[in-house]
């Protein structure tokens, strides 16, 4: 009986991890689709009044995924020069100081392509190990700080920002006239 339940648990574990991988891939693909659907001028608009521009969010997502290399012990980030630009409390960089949409999309695709290769090398049971940026003491106090929880967090992070992007006013909407 124990052998059967162990196999069932292993199967469920594998399916859960694969589901997280699939969502990660799906949302990354949705980001690329969104940023290839409109002219680059559209992405200079704020996501909401007083909030980040869409172009900033793309750079932010590049950095968030790029940081997975550090968290998961897969090596160093591919684009560390972007960290201060897109994870800074001061987001008031002039447009000329930030990479353009085509460059950011290339970086986003490259990061995700390299992550995909690296993920394939991680044994399934290693996903429950502590991530690399948590101390052994902190992990002992909170054993949920695993490599898998970091990846799940990135999936939710992608989903959150995709929601923001999808709620942007369409460039095809006709502004309403002020009647009154």
N, CA, C and O atoms as a DFTB+ gen file, in Angstrom:
720 C
 N C O
     1  1       0.824      -1.200       0.000
     2  2       0.000       0.000       0.000
     3  2       0.865       1.258       0.000
     4  3       0.581       2.215      -0.720
     5  1       1.922       1.249       0.814
     6  2       2.784       2.426       0.890
     7  2       3.418       2.728      -0.462
     8  3       3.523       3.893      -0.844
     9  1       3.833       1.722      -1.176
    10  2       4.456       1.904      -2.479
    11  2       3.491       2.576      -3.449
    12  3       3.899       3.448      -4.217
    13  1       2.230       2.188      -3.427
    14  2       1.216       2.783      -4.293
    15  2       0.999       4.252      -3.938
    16  3       0.918       5.099      -4.827
    17  1       0.903       4.557      -2.645
    18  2       0.695       5.951      -2.247
    19  2       1.930       6.798      -2.533
    20  3       1.803       7.975      -2.870
    21  1       3.117       6.221      -2.406
    22  2       4.339       6.949      -2.752
    23  2       4.369       7.284      -4.238
    24  3       4.755       8.387      -4.623
    25  1       3.962       6.335      -5.067
    26  2       3.924       6.575      -6.514
    27  2       2.904       7.660      -6.853
    28  3       3.152       8.522      -7.696
    29  1       1.754       7.602      -6.182
    30  2       0.724       8.606      -6.412
    31  2       1.227       9.992      -6.020
    32  3       1.043      10.954      -6.765
    33  1       1.854      10.095      -4.864
    34  2       2.413      11.384      -4.429
    35  2       3.474      11.891      -5.403
    36  3       3.511      13.079      -5.721
    37  1       4.326      10.999      -5.871
    38  2       5.363      11.384      -6.832
    39  2       4.727      11.886      -8.127
    40  3       5.174      12.877      -8.703
    41  1       3.686      11.199      -8.579
    42  2       2.988      11.614      -9.805
    43  2       2.339      12.981      -9.615
    44  3       2.433      13.840     -10.491
    45  1       1.692      13.184      -8.492
    46  2       1.065      14.485      -8.212
    47  2       2.112      15.583      -8.121
    48  3       1.894      16.685      -8.624
    49  1       3.235      15.304      -7.491
    50  2       4.331      16.259      -7.367
    51  2       4.852      16.661      -8.753
    52  3       5.036      17.845      -9.037
    53  1       5.085      15.666      -9.604
    54  2       5.560      15.940     -10.961
    55  2       4.544      16.761     -11.752
    56  3       4.918      17.687     -12.471
    57  1       3.274      16.426     -11.621
    58  2       2.234      17.165     -12.332
    59  2       2.154      18.609     -11.844
    60  3       1.974      19.529     -12.643
    61  1       2.285      18.804     -10.544
    62  2       2.230      20.164      -9.993
    63  2       3.400      21.004     -10.514
    64  3       3.214      22.153     -10.915
    65  1       4.583      20.434     -10.505
    66  2       5.751      21.171     -11.015
    67  2       5.588      21.464     -12.503
    68  3       5.873      22.574     -12.951
    69  1       5.137      20.488     -13.263
    70  2       4.930      20.708     -14.696
    71  2       3.875      21.766     -14.962
    72  3       3.996      22.531     -15.919
    73  1       2.841      21.821     -14.132
    74  2       1.819      22.857     -14.279
    75  2       2.427      24.241     -14.057
    76  3       2.114      25.181     -14.788
    77  1       3.286      24.368     -13.061
    78  2       3.952      25.649     -12.807
    79  2       4.846      26.019     -13.984
    80  3       4.866      27.177     -14.401
    81  1       5.591      25.046     -14.530
    82  2       6.409      25.307     -15.724
    83  2       5.541      25.782     -16.884
    84  3       5.885      26.744     -17.571
    85  1       4.419      25.108     -17.096
    86  2       3.525      25.470     -18.200
    87  2       2.985      26.885     -18.038
    88  3       2.917      27.635     -19.012
    89  1       2.604      27.255     -16.833
    90  2       2.100      28.611     -16.590
    91  2       3.204      29.640     -16.810
    92  3       2.960      30.707     -17.374
    93  1       4.413      29.321     -16.367
    94  2       5.546      30.221     -16.578
    95  2       5.749      30.467     -18.072
    96  3       5.916      31.608     -18.504
    97  1       5.732      29.397     -18.848
    98  2       5.890      29.511     -20.296
    99  2       4.728      30.277     -20.923
   100  3       4.935      31.141     -21.775
   101  1       3.510      29.959     -20.498
   102  2       2.331      30.608     -21.064
   103  2       2.378      32.109     -20.823
   104  3       2.165      32.887     -21.753
   105  1       2.654      32.532     -19.594
   106  2       2.648      33.961     -19.281
   107  2       3.813      34.682     -19.945
   108  3       3.670      35.832     -20.360
   109  1       4.951      34.029     -20.049
   110  2       6.057      34.645     -20.790
   111  2       5.678      34.827     -22.253
   112  3       5.995      35.854     -22.854
   113  1       5.006      33.844     -22.825
   114  2       4.531      33.972     -24.204
   115  2       3.498      35.082     -24.345
   116  3       3.473      35.786     -25.355
   117  1       2.652      35.240     -23.343
   118  2       1.647      36.302     -23.376
   119  2       2.297      37.684     -23.314
   120  3       1.821      38.627     -23.946
   121  1       3.379      37.800     -22.555
   122  2       4.114      39.077     -22.490
   123  2       4.667      39.405     -23.873
   124  3       4.521      40.531     -24.350
   125  1       5.295      38.438     -24.511
   126  2       5.852      38.667     -25.852
   127  2       4.735      39.034     -26.820
   128  3       4.878      39.972     -27.604
   129  1       3.640      38.312     -26.772
   130  2       2.521      38.603     -27.679
   131  2       2.008      40.025     -27.464
   132  3       1.758      40.748     -28.428
   133  1       1.851      40.428     -26.202
   134  2       1.367      41.772     -25.916
   135  2       2.299      42.827     -26.499
   136  3       1.850      43.775     -27.144
   137  1       3.601      42.658     -26.269
   138  2       4.554      43.684     -26.691
   139  2       4.902      43.626     -28.178
   140  3       5.670      44.455     -28.667
   141  1       4.352      42.672     -28.884
   142  2       4.520      42.645     -30.338
   143  2       3.206      42.967     -31.047
   144  3       3.118      42.855     -32.270
   145  1       2.195      43.362     -30.292
   146  2       0.869      43.610     -30.872
   147  2       0.599      45.066     -31.221
   148  3      -0.353      45.350     -31.949
   149  1       1.401      45.989     -30.728
   150  2       1.142      47.410     -30.932
   151  2       2.425      48.124     -31.339
   152  3       3.519      47.574     -31.206
   153  1       2.287      49.339     -31.829
   154  2       3.445      50.174     -32.111
   155  2       4.152      50.502     -30.803
   156  3       3.528      50.555     -29.744
   157  1       5.453      50.721     -30.888
   158  2       6.227      50.972     -29.662
   159  2       5.789      52.239     -28.937
   160  3       5.982      52.340     -27.726
   161  1       5.207      53.206     -29.637
   162  2       4.734      54.431     -28.978
   163  2       3.669      54.126     -27.921
   164  3       3.599      54.792     -26.889
   165  1       2.853      53.125     -28.188
   166  2       1.793      52.747     -27.250
   167  2       2.378      52.391     -25.880
   168  3       1.753      52.662     -24.855
   169  1       3.553      51.796     -25.854
   170  2       4.132      51.299     -24.614
   171  2       4.777      52.392     -23.770
   172  3       5.266      52.127     -22.671
   173  1       4.778      53.618     -24.283
   174  2       5.254      54.742     -23.479
   175  2       4.141      55.317     -22.615
   176  3       4.374      56.208     -21.798
   177  1       2.938      54.805     -22.801
   178  2       1.793      55.266     -22.008
   179  2       1.857      54.632     -20.616
   180  3       2.386      53.535     -20.438
   181  1       1.306      55.350     -19.640
   182  2       1.225      54.804     -18.284
   183  2       0.180      53.692     -18.251
   184  3      -0.843      53.761     -18.931
   185  1       0.453      52.688     -17.463
   186  2      -0.481      51.583     -17.315
   187  2      -1.775      52.086     -16.685
   188  3      -2.868      51.649     -17.047
   189  1      -1.636      53.001     -15.747
   190  2      -2.754      53.698     -15.112
   191  2      -2.223      55.076     -14.741
   192  3      -1.010      55.246     -14.612
   193  1      -3.091      56.060     -14.568
   194  2      -2.612      57.401     -14.240
   195  2      -1.670      57.398     -13.025
   196  3      -2.013      56.902     -11.951
   197  1      -0.492      57.959     -13.228
   198  2       0.502      58.049     -12.163
   199  2       1.260      56.760     -11.895
   200  3       2.009      56.673     -10.922
   201  1       1.075      55.762     -12.745
   202  2       1.742      54.461     -12.564
   203  2       2.810      54.271     -13.628
   204  3       3.018      55.134     -14.481
   205  1       3.484      53.130     -13.565
   206  2       4.555      52.824     -14.514
   207  2       4.056      52.792     -15.953
   208  3       2.889      52.515     -16.230
   209  1       4.980      53.085     -16.849
   210  2       4.682      52.927     -18.266
   211  2       4.815      51.440     -18.621
   212  3       5.524      50.689     -17.951
   213  1       4.132      51.043     -19.666
   214  2       4.196      49.652     -20.110
   215  2       5.632      49.258     -20.441
   216  3       6.049      48.139     -20.142
   217  1       6.388      50.158     -21.050
   218  2       7.777      49.855     -21.402
   219  2       8.606      49.556     -20.155
   220  3       9.481      48.690     -20.175
   221  1       8.323      50.281     -19.071
   222  2       9.027      50.020     -17.814
   223  2       8.695      48.611     -17.306
   224  3       9.576      47.896     -16.830
   225  1       7.422      48.220     -17.409
   226  2       7.029      46.895     -16.925
   227  2       7.742      45.785     -17.686
   228  3       8.095      44.765     -17.094
   229  1       7.959      45.963     -18.977
   230  2       8.689      44.942     -19.729
   231  2      10.110      44.813     -19.189
   232  3      10.581      43.697     -18.970
   233  1      10.794      45.921     -18.971
   234  2      12.140      45.858     -18.396
   235  2      12.130      45.224     -17.017
   236  3      13.023      44.449     -16.674
   237  1      11.120      45.556     -16.228
   238  2      10.960      44.993     -14.891
   239  2      10.805      43.469     -14.966
   240  3      11.379      42.745     -14.152
   241  1      10.035      42.986     -15.935
   242  2       9.843      41.546     -16.095
   243  2      11.112      40.852     -16.586
   244  3      11.382      39.714     -16.203
   245  1      11.884      41.522     -17.423
   246  2      13.183      40.967     -17.839
   247  2      14.038      40.720     -16.604
   248  3      14.596      39.637     -16.429
   249  1      14.137      41.739     -15.746
   250  2      14.982      41.639     -14.554
   251  2      14.442      40.582     -13.588
   252  3      15.213      39.797     -13.036
   253  1      13.134      40.559     -13.383
   254  2      12.552      39.588     -12.450
   255  2      12.867      38.158     -12.884
   256  3      13.241      37.328     -12.055
   257  1      12.719      37.866     -14.168
   258  2      13.047      36.522     -14.649
   259  2      14.546      36.284     -14.638
   260  3      14.995      35.180     -14.328
   261  1      15.323      37.300     -14.971
   262  2      16.779      37.176     -14.987
   263  2      17.324      36.859     -13.593
   264  3      18.311      36.135     -13.459
   265  1      16.693      37.392     -12.576
   266  2      17.130      37.138     -11.202
   267  2      16.910      35.684     -10.780
   268  3      17.462      35.248      -9.770
   269  1      16.111      34.931     -11.540
   270  2      15.924      33.512     -11.229
   271  2      17.242      32.752     -11.288
   272  3      17.421      31.778     -10.556
   273  1      18.165      33.175     -12.140
   274  2      19.460      32.502     -12.192
   275  2      20.129      32.535     -10.820
   276  3      20.675      31.527     -10.371
   277  1      20.088      33.683     -10.157
   278  2      20.676      33.820      -8.828
   279  2      19.900      33.013      -7.788
   280  3      20.493      32.272      -7.004
   281  1      18.580      33.158      -7.782
   282  2      17.749      32.490      -6.783
   283  2      17.856      30.970      -6.860
   284  3      17.866      30.287      -5.836
   285  1      17.934      30.448      -8.080
   286  2      17.902      28.994      -8.268
   287  2      19.293      28.370      -8.354
   288  3      19.417      27.160      -8.547
   289  1      20.335      29.182      -8.213
   290  2      21.692      28.651      -8.273
   291  2      22.096      28.199      -9.662
   292  3      22.846      27.235      -9.814
   293  1      21.603      28.892     -10.676
   294  2      21.873      28.531     -12.068
   295  2      22.970      29.381     -12.690
   296  3      23.224      29.286     -13.891
   297  1      23.615      30.204     -11.889
   298  2      24.625      31.125     -12.399
   299  2      24.201      32.552     -12.126
   300  3      23.275      32.815     -11.358
   301  1      24.892      33.453     -12.766
   302  2      24.616      34.876     -12.576
   303  2      23.564      35.357     -13.564
   304  3      23.341      34.749     -14.611
   305  1      22.928      36.459     -13.208
   306  2      21.966      37.097     -14.107
   307  2      22.664      37.449     -15.423
   308  3      23.845      37.798     -15.438
   309  1      21.931      37.354     -16.506
   310  2      22.489      37.646     -17.829
   311  2      22.606      39.144     -18.078
   312  3      23.482      39.583     -18.822
   313  1      21.729      39.930     -17.461
   314  2      21.695      41.377     -17.688
   315  2      21.698      42.149     -16.361
   316  3      20.736      42.851     -16.051
   317  1      22.768      42.019     -15.587
   318  2      22.799      42.703     -14.278
   319  2      22.739      44.221     -14.393
   320  3      22.356      44.899     -13.440
   321  1      23.110      44.753     -15.538
   322  2      23.082      46.208     -15.729
   323  2      21.656      46.767     -15.719
   324  3      21.463      47.973     -15.562
   325  1      20.671      45.903     -15.883
   326  2      19.276      46.356     -15.882
   327  2      18.677      46.420     -14.481
   328  3      17.626      47.031     -14.287
   329  1      19.324      45.806     -13.514
   330  2      18.755      45.719     -12.168
   331  2      18.442      47.083     -11.575
   332  3      17.329      47.300     -11.096
   333  1      19.388      47.999     -11.596
   334  2      19.150      49.320     -11.016
   335  2      18.113      50.131     -11.794
   336  3      17.407      50.961     -11.221
   337  1      18.028      49.884     -13.093
   338  2      17.059      50.625     -13.903
   339  2      15.622      50.207     -13.620
   340  3      14.712      51.036     -13.650
   341  1      15.414      48.907     -13.341
   342  2      14.050      48.400     -13.264
   343  2      13.636      47.866     -11.891
   344  3      12.491      47.450     -11.712
   345  1      14.539      47.874     -10.936
   346  2      14.174      47.480      -9.572
   347  2      14.575      48.576      -8.612
   348  3      14.924      48.309      -7.462
   349  1      14.526      49.792      -9.074
   350  2      14.921      50.952      -8.283
   351  2      13.680      51.647      -7.740
   352  3      12.619      51.636      -8.364
   353  1      13.833      52.245      -6.578
   354  2      12.724      53.037      -6.021
   355  2      12.504      54.296      -6.861
   356  3      11.396      54.831      -6.911
   357  1      13.572      54.765      -7.524
   358  2      13.468      55.954      -8.374
   359  2      13.227      55.513      -9.805
   360  3      14.147      55.060     -10.486
   361  1      11.992      55.645     -10.258
   362  2      11.628      55.192     -11.601
   363  2      11.493      56.359     -12.562
   364  3      10.785      56.260     -13.565
   365  1      12.149      57.436     -12.272
   366  2      11.985      58.648     -13.076
   367  2      13.091      58.800     -14.104
   368  3      13.551      59.914     -14.355
   369  1      13.526      57.696     -14.702
   370  2      14.562      57.788     -15.718
   371  2      13.988      58.393     -16.991
   372  3      12.881      58.041     -17.399
   373  1      14.725      59.293     -17.619
   374  2      14.260      59.812     -18.910
   375  2      14.179      58.683     -19.933
   376  3      14.934      57.715     -19.856
   377  1      13.272      58.809     -20.877
   378  2      13.074      57.760     -21.878
   379  2      14.370      57.356     -22.570
   380  3      14.581      56.174     -22.842
   381  1      15.230      58.311     -22.854
   382  2      16.469      58.024     -23.572
   383  2      17.426      57.155     -22.787
   384  3      18.340      56.568     -23.367
   385  1      17.237      57.058     -21.465
   386  2      18.137      56.269     -20.634
   387  2      17.714      54.812     -20.507
   388  3      18.441      54.009     -19.923
   389  1      16.569      54.465     -21.037
   390  2      16.068      53.100     -20.929
   391  2      16.124      52.408     -22.284
   392  3      15.923      53.045     -23.318
   393  1      16.395      51.107     -22.283
   394  2      16.382      50.378     -23.555
   395  2      15.003      50.422     -24.199
   396  3      13.988      50.555     -23.515
   397  1      14.982      50.310     -25.511
   398  2      13.718      50.305     -26.243
   399  2      13.025      48.951     -26.180
   400  3      13.605      47.960     -25.735
   401  1      11.794      48.926     -26.627
   402  2      10.992      47.700     -26.615
   403  2      11.676      46.568     -27.395
   404  3      11.742      45.454     -26.877
   405  1      12.186      46.795     -28.607
   406  2      12.823      45.675     -29.325
   407  2      14.002      45.070     -28.550
   408  3      14.158      43.849     -28.511
   409  1      14.825      45.921     -27.939
   410  2      15.966      45.416     -27.169
   411  2      15.490      44.643     -25.934
   412  3      16.034      43.588     -25.607
   413  1      14.476      45.175     -25.257
   414  2      13.962      44.490     -24.072
   415  2      13.314      43.155     -24.436
   416  3      13.473      42.171     -23.714
   417  1      12.591      43.118     -25.542
   418  2      11.988      41.852     -25.975
   419  2      13.065      40.819     -26.299
   420  3      12.920      39.646     -25.956
   421  1      14.135      41.243     -26.951
   422  2      15.246      40.319     -27.232
   423  2      15.819      39.764     -25.935
   424  3      16.081      38.566     -25.829
   425  1      16.012      40.632     -24.954
   426  2      16.551      40.200     -23.664
   427  2      15.563      39.273     -22.953
   428  3      15.964      38.259     -22.381
   429  1      14.293      39.614     -22.987
   430  2      13.260      38.793     -22.354
   431  2      13.255      37.392     -22.962
   432  3      13.234      36.395     -22.240
   433  1      13.273      37.322     -24.284
   434  2      13.297      36.017     -24.971
   435  2      14.567      35.238     -24.631
   436  3      14.521      34.030     -24.398
   437  1      15.694      35.938     -24.607
   438  2      16.968      35.280     -24.319
   439  2      16.991      34.717     -22.896
   440  3      17.375      33.566     -22.690
   441  1      16.585      35.517     -21.928
   442  2      16.535      35.066     -20.533
   443  2      15.659      33.821     -20.427
   444  3      16.055      32.831     -19.813
   445  1      14.476      33.872     -21.019
   446  2      13.545      32.752     -20.895
   447  2      14.026      31.511     -21.632
   448  3      13.772      30.391     -21.188
   449  1      14.704      31.696     -22.733
   450  2      15.281      30.566     -23.454
   451  2      16.361      29.877     -22.605
   452  3      16.411      28.650     -22.520
   453  1      17.207      30.677     -21.993
   454  2      18.263      30.112     -21.141
   455  2      17.678      29.462     -19.893
   456  3      18.154      28.413     -19.458
   457  1      16.659      30.072     -19.319
   458  2      16.007      29.468     -18.146
   459  2      15.405      28.113     -18.506
   460  3      15.539      27.147     -17.754
   461  1      14.750      28.049     -19.645
   462  2      14.129      26.795     -20.095
   463  2      15.183      25.683     -20.155
   464  3      14.931      24.564     -19.708
   465  1      16.345      25.986     -20.701
   466  2      17.430      24.991     -20.780
   467  2      17.882      24.570     -19.384
   468  3      18.092      23.386     -19.118
   469  1      18.027      25.553     -18.498
   470  2      18.488      25.264     -17.138
   471  2      17.451      24.481     -16.344
   472  3      17.806      23.564     -15.603
   473  1      16.181      24.826     -16.485
   474  2      15.126      24.118     -15.752
   475  2      15.147      22.629     -16.075
   476  3      14.914      21.793     -15.202
   477  1      15.425      22.304     -17.330
   478  2      15.451      20.903     -17.756
   479  2      16.555      20.112     -17.045
   480  3      16.493      18.884     -16.981
   481  1      17.552      20.802     -16.519
   482  2      18.672      20.138     -15.845
   483  2      18.449      19.957     -14.340
   484  3      19.206      19.238     -13.687
   485  1      17.429      20.596     -13.791
   486  2      17.180      20.524     -12.351
   487  2      16.366      19.266     -12.048
   488  3      15.265      19.101     -12.573
   489  1      16.899      18.377     -11.205
   490  2      16.109      17.194     -10.827
   491  2      14.830      17.613     -10.101
   492  3      14.818      18.603      -9.369
   493  1      13.772      16.863     -10.307
   494  2      12.483      17.220      -9.727
   495  2      12.553      17.416      -8.217
   496  3      11.971      18.365      -7.693
   497  1      13.254      16.535      -7.513
   498  2      13.298      16.654      -6.054
   499  2      14.071      17.884      -5.587
   500  3      13.890      18.326      -4.453
   501  1      14.927      18.442      -6.440
   502  2      15.712      19.628      -6.063
   503  2      14.859      20.896      -5.988
   504  3      15.280      21.888      -5.393
   505  1      13.669      20.873      -6.583
   506  2      12.800      22.048      -6.540
   507  2      12.300      22.346      -5.129
   508  3      11.852      23.458      -4.849
   509  1      12.375      21.360      -4.245
   510  2      11.945      21.572      -2.862
   511  2      13.109      21.987      -1.959
   512  3      12.923      22.183      -0.758
   513  1      14.302      22.119      -2.531
   514  2      15.458      22.599      -1.769
   515  2      15.323      24.098      -1.536
   516  3      14.577      24.781      -2.237
   517  1      16.039      24.595      -0.561
   518  2      16.029      26.035      -0.288
   519  2      16.584      26.775      -1.494
   520  3      17.458      26.270      -2.199
   521  1      16.072      27.964      -1.722
   522  2      16.652      28.758      -2.801
   523  2      17.982      29.343      -2.323
   524  3      18.271      29.340      -1.126
   525  1      18.774      29.834      -3.243
   526  2      20.162      30.205      -2.956
   527  2      20.325      31.491      -2.160
   528  3      21.394      31.721      -1.595
   529  1      19.316      32.325      -2.099
   530  2      19.464      33.608      -1.420
   531  2      18.896      33.607      -0.001
   532  3      18.822      34.651       0.647
   533  1      18.498      32.433       0.471
   534  2      18.001      32.317       1.846
   535  2      19.051      31.574       2.671
   536  3      19.642      30.600       2.206
   537  1      19.270      32.033       3.874
   538  2      20.246      31.385       4.753
   539  2      19.664      30.068       5.283
   540  3      18.446      29.896       5.324
   541  1      20.533      29.152       5.683
   542  2      20.024      27.907       6.274
   543  2      19.129      28.164       7.491
   544  3      18.136      27.465       7.697
   545  1      19.484      29.166       8.291
   546  2      18.695      29.492       9.484
   547  2      17.300      30.011       9.091
   548  3      16.294      29.622       9.684
   549  1      17.262      30.877       8.102
   550  2      15.976      31.414       7.652
   551  2      15.128      30.316       7.015
   552  3      13.906      30.308       7.159
   553  1      15.775      29.395       6.315
   554  2      15.049      28.290       5.700
   555  2      14.495      27.347       6.766
   556  3      13.386      26.830       6.634
   557  1      15.265      27.135       7.802
   558  2      14.786      26.286       8.897
   559  2      13.567      26.920       9.564
   560  3      12.621      26.227       9.940
   561  1      13.601      28.234       9.704
   562  2      12.468      28.940      10.305
   563  2      11.254      28.973       9.372
   564  3      10.112      28.981       9.832
   565  1      11.509      28.992       8.062
   566  2      10.425      29.040       7.083
   567  2      10.774      28.123       5.913
   568  3      11.328      28.583       4.914
   569  1      10.456      26.828       6.024
   570  2      10.835      25.871       4.977
   571  2      10.064      26.024       3.661
   572  3      10.277      25.245       2.732
   573  1       9.188      27.000       3.573
   574  2       8.492      27.238       2.303
   575  2       9.356      28.034       1.327
   576  3       8.955      28.245       0.183
   577  1      10.520      28.474       1.758
   578  2      11.378      29.300       0.901
   579  2      12.227      28.414      -0.017
   580  3      13.455      28.384       0.067
   581  1      11.533      27.708      -0.880
   582  2      12.154      26.739      -1.782
   583  2      12.352      27.326      -3.177
   584  3      11.853      28.405      -3.495
   585  1      13.083      26.594      -3.988
   586  2      13.253      26.988      -5.392
   587  2      11.898      27.003      -6.101
   588  3      11.622      27.883      -6.916
   589  1      11.059      26.018      -5.780
   590  2       9.742      25.953      -6.409
   591  2       8.877      27.148      -6.003
   592  3       8.134      27.679      -6.828
   593  1       8.967      27.569      -4.754
   594  2       8.162      28.719      -4.325
   595  2       8.621      29.992      -5.024
   596  3       7.805      30.874      -5.294
   597  1       9.908      30.101      -5.320
   598  2      10.407      31.261      -6.063
   599  2       9.828      31.255      -7.477
   600  3       9.376      32.289      -7.969
   601  1       9.842      30.095      -8.128
   602  2       9.289      30.016      -9.481
   603  2       7.786      30.298      -9.471
   604  3       7.282      31.001     -10.346
   605  1       7.079      29.759      -8.498
   606  2       5.640      30.029      -8.398
   607  2       5.397      31.524      -8.185
   608  3       4.466      32.094      -8.753
   609  1       6.230      32.147      -7.372
   610  2       6.124      33.593      -7.162
   611  2       6.303      34.337      -8.471
   612  3       5.595      35.311      -8.726
   613  1       7.244      33.895      -9.316
   614  2       7.461      34.558     -10.608
   615  2       6.253      34.381     -11.516
   616  3       5.899      35.294     -12.263
   617  1       5.619      33.220     -11.459
   618  2       4.409      32.996     -12.254
   619  2       3.325      33.993     -11.835
   620  3       2.684      34.616     -12.681
   621  1       3.131      34.133     -10.535
   622  2       2.121      35.064     -10.035
   623  2       2.492      36.511     -10.358
   624  3       1.619      37.331     -10.643
   625  1       3.770      36.817     -10.312
   626  2       4.264      38.148     -10.650
   627  2       3.973      38.468     -12.115
   628  3       3.490      39.555     -12.434
   629  1       4.267      37.523     -12.998
   630  2       3.952      37.703     -14.419
   631  2       2.460      37.909     -14.622
   632  3       2.041      38.793     -15.368
   633  1       1.664      37.085     -13.952
   634  2       0.211      37.181     -14.087
   635  2      -0.302      38.549     -13.625
   636  3      -1.171      39.141     -14.265
   637  1       0.234      39.037     -12.529
   638  2      -0.158      40.349     -11.999
   639  2       0.111      41.461     -13.018
   640  3      -0.768      42.267     -13.323
   641  1       1.344      41.486     -13.538
   642  2       1.680      42.557     -14.479
   643  2       0.971      42.392     -15.818
   644  3       0.659      43.391     -16.466
   645  1       0.709      41.174     -16.246
   646  2      -0.095      40.987     -17.458
   647  2      -1.489      41.575     -17.267
   648  3      -2.042      42.195     -18.175
   649  1      -2.045      41.374     -16.085
   650  2      -3.352      41.962     -15.792
   651  2      -3.315      43.470     -15.909
   652  3      -4.233      44.074     -16.463
   653  1      -2.263      44.084     -15.392
   654  2      -2.123      45.539     -15.523
   655  2      -2.050      45.950     -16.987
   656  3      -2.706      46.904     -17.405
   657  1      -1.253      45.229     -17.762
   658  2      -1.086      45.570     -19.177
   659  2      -2.400      45.400     -19.945
   660  3      -2.739      46.225     -20.794
   661  1      -3.130      44.335     -19.645
   662  2      -4.389      44.088     -20.348
   663  2      -5.451      45.137     -20.023
   664  3      -6.374      45.359     -20.807
   665  1      -5.315      45.775     -18.873
   666  2      -6.292      46.799     -18.496
   667  2      -5.956      48.185     -19.067
   668  3      -6.725      49.131     -18.897
   669  1      -4.815      48.298     -19.737
   670  2      -4.481      49.581     -20.360
   671  2      -5.533      49.930     -21.408
   672  3      -6.045      49.049     -22.099
   673  1      -5.848      51.202     -21.523
   674  2      -6.773      51.588     -22.593
   675  2      -6.189      51.213     -23.954
   676  3      -5.014      51.457     -24.230
   677  1      -7.005      50.634     -24.774
   678  2      -6.576      50.214     -26.095
   679  2      -6.195      51.430     -26.939
   680  3      -6.836      52.477     -26.843
   681  1      -5.158      51.299     -27.762
   682  2      -4.815      52.417     -28.648
   683  2      -5.856      52.617     -29.735
   684  3      -5.822      53.608     -30.464
   685  1      -6.775      51.679     -29.839
   686  2      -7.785      51.757     -30.884
   687  2      -9.093      52.369     -30.398
   688  3     -10.010      52.588     -31.191
   689  1      -9.184      52.644     -29.096
   690  2     -10.406      53.253     -28.576
   691  2     -10.514      54.696     -29.043
   692  3      -9.518      55.418     -29.100
   693  1     -11.706      55.099     -29.368
   694  2     -11.952      56.475     -29.781
   695  2     -12.265      57.277     -28.516
   696  3     -13.189      56.927     -27.781
   697  1     -11.511      58.344     -28.253
   698  2     -11.796      59.132     -27.048
   699  2     -13.212      59.707     -27.112
   700  3     -13.689      60.112     -28.172
   701  1     -13.856      59.730     -25.972
   702  2     -15.210      60.294     -25.909
   703  2     -15.120      61.813     -25.871
   704  3     -14.219      62.396     -25.269
   705  1     -16.079      62.421     -26.530
   706  2     -16.131      63.880     -26.513
   707  2     -16.756      64.340     -25.200
   708  3     -17.664      63.704     -24.665
   709  1     -16.264      65.420     -24.713
   710  2     -16.807      65.998     -23.491
   711  2     -18.098      66.725     -23.854
   712  3     -18.086      67.793     -24.467
   713  1     -19.177      66.130     -23.467
   714  2     -20.488      66.731     -23.762
   715  2     -20.973      67.423     -22.496
   716  3     -21.098      66.798     -21.443
   717  1     -21.230      68.645     -22.604
   718  2     -21.735      69.239     -21.394
   719  2     -21.686      70.666     -21.402
   720  3     -22.088      71.303     -20.428
